[in-house]
Amino acid sequence: MKHLLAACAVAVAGVWATQADGPALEEGFVSLFNGKDLTGWVGATDGYKVEDGVLYCDPKKGGKLMTAKEYDNFILRFDFLLYTNSNNGLGIRAPLQGDAAYNAMELQILDDSGSQYTKLQPYQYHGSIYGVVPAKRGFQKKVGQWNVQEVRAIGSKITVLLNGEVIVDADLATIKETMDKKAHPGLHNPKGHIGWLGHGTRVDWRNIRIKEVPADYQVVKPTDNTPPAGFTALFNGKDLANWKGVTRAEKFDNPLVRQKAAPEKRAEMQAKADEEMRKSWHVRDGGTLYFDGKGYSLATAKDYGDFEMWVDWRLLTVRGDSGLYLRGSPQVQIWDPHNQWKIGSGGLYNNKKNPSQALAIADRQIGDWNTFYIKMVGDKVTVKLNGTLVVDNTVLENYWDRNQPIFSKEQIELQCHGDPIEFKNIYIREL
């Protein structure tokens, strides 16, 4: 057994490619699977089938299904779903013939919870570079649920993210001996095909897309977290300066409670919130703000009244959920509209009397970056998502006390909702 507004809009949001019959893709990505047939794939085309936009391995046939094109340096993203005891593999930089676990590199695809796999070696579990580098475990969804995976193969560095967590971060140039003590002559192949290595069980895939990059590619661009003219960067790409924690202890997430508290009490509770913040909010990839889904929300150190802002964000799990609190009140919604509600992100979710739903679904695929433009003047909010108007000058109600209008000035929060998420390019201009 062997073997994831105008000028500012151009500067901040970028340009995206369109995926056939689906959401637009993040800039630079192209689809490898059209959701209809195996166009662009070669090899064991009789061992894989397409149904309802999903590619799956026929357990009676399987085999190696490879891209017709070869790739050297790339970022690959896809969703996959496992069944009980599923076993497959992702071959990268592989020739069309031979065993990709040895004459190339195989990233394991496996039901880690399967009863057949309780006594494997660490390098045999999901995400591992088979026989060479073990993956961190514990981040796979339950059997029957969709997972999101990203694989970065850039020069000698191989990174695997599963549902937002980095489970492999390896530099092949530093590996002198393989863990299985076997020869892996293809480990350092400069380029090759990408494909699924079917081992006689069913695995499903969808949303397979790739971005080719240069060998010196950096995940965070030099221009990231650099504000356009007139704006201030709330996130510097280096640390949590300009931010503070939020705690639900003693209802201190409620602005009304905070405002009534004595200064000494507020200081005490803020220290508690900051301690919680440092456990769950981190800077990674040289400039993205990452929430691991286990703590609570993050707030600006400063309060804001009228403003306009830009925020880039990406969900890292299917059915992920988050949002932005404006002036301390929920919320500009962030969620996965493609796999649940069929309502787009950006709506003012907690409104009761005024419109709460986004006017359109403008969200990209899970794992791809999105851009919000948000403007708030008085109690009115306008939101654009990836250039599409989704909230049009709508009143944001005061969630904490619906008998009074929204606070005139309060903190902005990046909401915790129990799911991992990344942010970058958070810019604000006070009006």
C-alpha positions in Angstrom: 0.0 0.0 0.0 1.4 3.4 -1.0 1.1 5.6 -1.9 -3.6 19.6 -1.6 -13.7 50.9 -6.6 -11.8 51.7 -9.3 -8.0 52.2 -9.2 -7.8 50.9 -5.7 -9.8 47.9 -6.8 -7.2 47.0 -9.4 -4.3 47.5 -7.0 -5.9 45.6 -4.2 -8.2 43.0 -5.7 -6.3 42.0 -8.8 -7.8 40.1 -11.8 -9.2 36.6 -11.6 -9.6 33.9 -14.2 -13.0 32.3 -14.7 -13.6 28.6 -14.1 -16.1 27.0 -16.5 -19.6 26.7 -14.9 -18.4 27.9 -11.5 -17.0 30.7 -9.4 -14.1 32.7 -10.8 -10.7 31.5 -9.6 -8.0 33.4 -7.8 -5.5 35.3 -10.0 -3.1 32.9 -11.8 -5.0 29.7 -11.2 -6.5 27.5 -13.9 -8.8 24.6 -13.6 -7.5 21.1 -14.2 -11.0 19.5 -14.0 -13.9 20.8 -15.9 -16.5 18.9 -13.9 -17.8 17.2 -17.0 -15.2 14.8 -18.4 -11.5 13.9 -18.4 -10.3 16.4 -20.9 -6.7 17.2 -20.0 -6.0 13.9 -18.3 -4.2 10.8 -19.6 -3.5 7.3 -18.4 -6.1 5.2 -16.7 -9.0 7.2 -18.0 -11.2 4.0 -17.8 -10.5 3.8 -14.0 -12.0 7.2 -13.2 -15.5 8.6 -13.7 -17.3 11.9 -13.5 -20.7 12.3 -11.8 -22.5 15.6 -10.8 -19.3 17.6 -11.1 -17.2 15.2 -9.1 -14.3 13.1 -10.3 -14.0 9.7 -8.5 -11.8 6.6 -8.7 -13.6 3.5 -9.7 -12.6 1.0 -7.0 -12.8 -1.9 -9.5 -10.3 -0.3 -11.8 -8.4 2.7 -10.5 -4.9 3.1 -11.8 -2.8 6.3 -12.6 -4.8 9.2 -13.9 -2.3 11.9 -14.9 -2.4 15.4 -16.3 -1.4 15.6 -19.9 0.8 18.5 -19.1 4.0 18.5 -17.0 4.6 20.9 -14.2 7.6 22.0 -12.2 6.8 24.7 -9.6 3.2 25.1 -8.7 0.4 25.6 -6.1 -2.3 22.9 -6.4 -5.6 23.2 -4.7 -8.4 20.7 -4.5 -11.3 19.2 -2.5 -11.4 15.5 -1.7 -13.8 13.2 0.1 -12.8 9.9 1.6 -14.8 6.7 2.3 -14.1 4.1 4.9 -10.5 2.8 4.3 -10.0 4.9 1.2 -6.5 4.7 -0.2 -5.0 6.7 -3.1 -2.1 9.0 -3.8 -1.1 12.2 -5.4 1.8 11.9 -7.7 3.8 15.1 -8.5 6.6 15.7 -10.9 6.0 12.2 -12.1 6.7 10.3 -15.4 3.7 8.6 -17.0 5.2 5.2 -16.4 6.5 3.4 -13.3 5.8 3.7 -9.6 5.4 7.4 -8.6 6.2 6.7 -5.0 9.8 6.1 -6.1 10.4 7.4 -9.6 8.7 10.7 -8.5 7.0 11.8 -5.3 3.8 10.5 -3.8 1.7 12.4 -1.3 -0.4 9.9 0.5 -4.3 10.1 0.3 -5.7 7.9 3.0 -8.5 7.5 5.5 -6.3 7.9 8.6 -9.2 6.6 10.7 -9.6 3.4 8.7 -9.5 0.1 10.5 -7.1 -1.3 8.0 -4.5 1.4 8.7 -4.0 1.3 12.5 -0.4 0.0 12.3 1.2 2.0 9.6 4.5 3.8 9.7 4.2 7.6 10.2 5.3 8.3 6.6 2.3 6.2 5.3 -0.5 8.4 6.6 -2.4 11.1 4.8 -0.4 14.0 3.3 3.0 12.3 3.9 5.6 12.3 1.2 5.5 8.5 1.1 8.5 6.8 2.6 10.3 10.1 3.1 8.5 12.8 5.3 5.6 12.1 7.7 2.6 14.4 7.9 1.1 15.8 11.1 -2.1 14.0 11.9 -5.4 15.0 13.4 -6.7 17.5 10.8 -8.6 15.3 8.5 -12.4 15.6 8.4 -14.6 12.6 9.2 -15.3 10.0 6.4 -18.0 11.4 4.1 -17.0 15.0 4.6 -15.1 17.2 2.1 -11.6 18.2 2.9 -9.6 21.1 1.4 -6.0 20.5 0.5 -3.2 22.8 -0.9 0.1 21.5 -2.2 3.0 23.8 -2.9 5.9 22.4 -4.8 8.4 25.3 -5.2 11.9 24.3 -6.0 13.0 21.8 -3.3 10.4 22.9 -0.9 7.2 20.9 -0.5 4.3 22.2 1.7 1.0 20.5 2.3 -1.9 22.3 3.9 -4.9 20.2 5.0 -8.1 22.1 6.0 -5.9 25.1 6.7 -3.2 23.4 8.8 0.3 22.9 7.6 0.9 19.2 7.8 4.1 18.9 5.8 6.7 21.6 5.4 9.8 20.0 3.9 12.9 21.0 2.0 14.0 18.0 -0.1 17.5 19.5 -0.4 18.1 18.7 3.3 17.0 15.1 3.1 20.0 12.8 3.2 18.3 9.5 4.0 14.7 8.3 3.4 12.6 7.1 6.4 11.8 3.8 4.6 15.4 3.2 3.8 14.6 2.7 0.1 15.8 4.4 -2.9 13.6 7.3 -4.2 15.4 8.3 -7.4 12.6 10.5 -8.5 12.4 12.6 -5.3 14.3 15.4 -6.9 12.7 15.4 -10.4 12.6 19.0 -11.7 9.2 18.5 -13.4 6.7 16.0 -14.4 3.0 15.1 -14.5 0.5 15.4 -11.6 -2.1 12.7 -10.9 -4.1 10.3 -8.8 -2.6 6.9 -8.2 -5.7 4.8 -7.5 -5.2 1.8 -5.1 -8.5 0.0 -5.4 -10.8 2.2 -3.3 -13.0 5.1 -4.0 -11.9 8.7 -3.5 -13.8 11.8 -4.8 -12.3 15.1 -6.0 -13.6 18.4 -7.2 -12.4 22.0 -7.6 -9.0 20.9 -8.9 -7.0 24.0 -9.9 -3.3 24.9 -10.3 -1.1 28.0 -10.4 2.3 27.7 -12.0 5.0 29.8 -10.3 8.7 30.5 -10.6 11.2 28.6 -8.5 11.8 31.7 -6.3 8.1 32.3 -5.8 7.1 33.8 -2.4 3.6 33.0 -1.1 3.2 36.6 0.1 3.9 39.2 -2.6 6.2 42.1 -1.8 3.3 44.4 -2.3 1.0 42.7 0.2 0.1 44.6 3.3 1.3 47.8 1.7 -1.6 50.2 1.7 -2.8 52.2 -1.3 -2.6 56.0 -1.1 -4.7 57.5 1.7 -5.2 54.2 3.5 -3.4 52.8 6.6 -2.5 49.2 7.0 -4.1 47.6 10.1 -2.0 44.5 9.6 1.7 44.9 9.0 2.3 41.3 7.9 4.8 40.8 10.7 3.0 40.8 14.0 -0.2 41.7 15.9 0.6 45.3 16.4 -2.6 47.4 16.1 -4.7 44.5 17.3 -6.1 43.2 20.6 -7.9 40.1 21.8 -11.6 39.7 22.5 -13.0 37.5 25.3 -16.4 36.2 26.0 -15.6 35.9 29.7 -18.1 37.9 31.8 -19.7 38.9 28.5 -16.9 41.3 27.7 -17.4 40.7 24.0 -20.5 43.0 24.4 -19.5 46.6 23.9 -22.2 47.7 26.4 -20.6 45.6 29.1 -17.1 47.0 28.3 -18.3 50.6 28.2 -19.9 50.3 31.7 -16.8 48.6 33.3 -14.4 50.5 35.4 -10.9 51.2 33.8 -9.3 48.7 36.1 -11.7 46.0 35.2 -11.4 46.7 31.5 -7.6 46.4 31.8 -7.9 43.1 33.6 -10.2 41.6 31.0 -8.1 42.9 28.1 -5.1 41.2 29.5 -7.1 38.0 29.6 -8.3 38.5 26.1 -4.8 39.2 24.8 -3.5 36.0 26.4 -6.2 34.1 24.6 -5.5 35.9 21.3 -1.8 34.9 21.2 -2.8 31.2 21.3 -5.0 31.2 18.2 -4.0 34.1 16.0 -0.6 33.9 14.2 1.3 35.4 11.3 2.5 32.8 8.7 3.9 32.5 5.2 5.7 35.8 5.8 2.6 38.0 5.8 -0.8 36.3 6.3 -2.9 36.6 9.5 -4.0 33.1 10.4 -6.7 32.0 12.9 -6.7 28.4 13.8 -10.3 28.2 14.7 -9.8 27.3 18.4 -9.9 30.7 20.1 -12.0 33.9 19.8 -12.2 37.0 17.8 -9.5 39.7 17.1 -10.2 43.4 17.4 -8.5 46.6 16.3 -6.7 48.4 19.1 -8.4 51.6 17.9 -12.1 52.4 17.7 -13.5 53.7 14.4 -16.5 55.8 13.3 -17.0 56.4 9.6 -14.5 54.6 7.4 -13.8 52.7 4.2 -11.6 49.6 4.3 -10.2 46.7 2.2 -9.8 43.2 3.5 -8.5 40.1 1.8 -9.6 36.8 3.2 -9.8 33.1 2.4 -11.7 30.3 4.1 -9.7 27.1 4.6 -12.4 24.6 5.2 -15.6 23.5 3.4 -18.6 25.1 5.2 -16.2 27.5 7.0 -17.7 30.5 8.7 -16.4 33.9 9.9 -17.2 37.6 9.6 -16.3 41.2 10.4 -17.9 43.2 13.2 -18.3 46.9 12.4 -18.2 49.3 15.3 -18.3 46.3 17.6 -21.5 44.8 16.2 -22.0 41.8 14.0 -21.6 41.4 11.2 -20.4 41.4 7.6 -20.8 37.7 6.9 -18.1 35.4 5.6 -19.0 31.8 4.9 -19.0 29.1 2.3 -22.0 29.7 0.0 -21.1 26.9 -2.4 -21.7 24.0 0.0 -24.5 25.2 2.2 -26.9 28.2 2.3 -26.4 29.3 -1.3 -26.3 32.8 0.0 -23.1 34.8 -0.7 -20.7 36.4 1.8 -20.9 40.1 2.6 -24.5 40.3 3.9 -25.3 42.0 7.2 -26.3 38.7 8.7 -27.7 39.9 12.1 -30.1 42.4 10.7 -33.7 41.8 11.6 -35.6 44.8 10.1 -33.2 45.8 7.3 -31.9 43.5 4.5 -29.5 40.8 5.8 -28.6 38.8 2.8 -25.9 39.5 0.1 -27.3 40.6 -3.2 -25.2 38.1 -5.1 -22.9 35.2 -4.6 -19.4 36.6 -5.5 -17.3 34.2 -3.4 -14.4 32.3 -4.9 -13.7 28.6 -4.2 -12.7 27.6 -0.7 -8.9 28.1 -0.4 -8.9 31.0 -2.9 -8.5 34.6 -1.8 -11.4 37.1 -1.8 -11.4 40.9 -1.4 -14.0 42.9 0.5 -14.4 46.7 0.0 -16.5 48.0 3.0 -17.7 51.6 3.5 -19.6 52.7 6.6 -21.0 56.2 7.1 -23.4 56.8 9.9 -25.4 53.6 10.3 -25.2 52.7 6.5 -22.9 50.0 5.1 -21.9 49.3 1.5 -20.0 46.1 0.7 -18.4 44.9 -2.5 -17.0 41.4 -2.8 -14.5 40.8 -5.5 -15.8 43.9 -7.3 -19.5 42.8 -7.1 -21.9 45.0 -5.1 -23.4 42.7 -2.4 -24.7 45.3 0.2 -26.0 48.6 -1.0 -26.0 51.4 1.6 -27.9 49.4 4.1 -28.5 50.1 7.8 -26.5 47.9 10.2 -28.6 47.3 13.2 -27.3 47.3 16.8 -27.2 43.6 17.7 -26.5 44.3 21.3 -29.5 46.6 21.9 -31.9 46.9 19.0 -33.7 49.8 20.6 -30.7 52.1 19.9 -28.7 52.8 16.7 -25.3 51.3 16.0 -22.5 52.8 18.2 -21.0 56.0 16.8 -17.5 54.6 17.3 -16.2 51.2 18.3 -13.7 48.5 17.4 -13.6 46.5 14.2 -13.4 42.7 14.8 -12.3 39.7 12.8 -14.8 37.1 14.0 -14.1 33.7 15.3 -16.7 31.1 14.3 -14.7 27.9 15.1 -13.2 27.6 11.6 -9.7 28.4 10.3 -9.3 31.5 8.1 -6.6 33.7 6.8 -6.5 37.5 6.3 -4.1 40.0 4.6 -4.1 43.4 3.0 -6.3 45.0 5.7 -6.4 48.7 4.9 -8.6 51.5 6.4 -9.2 55.2 5.8 -11.2 57.2 8.2 -13.9 59.5 6.7 
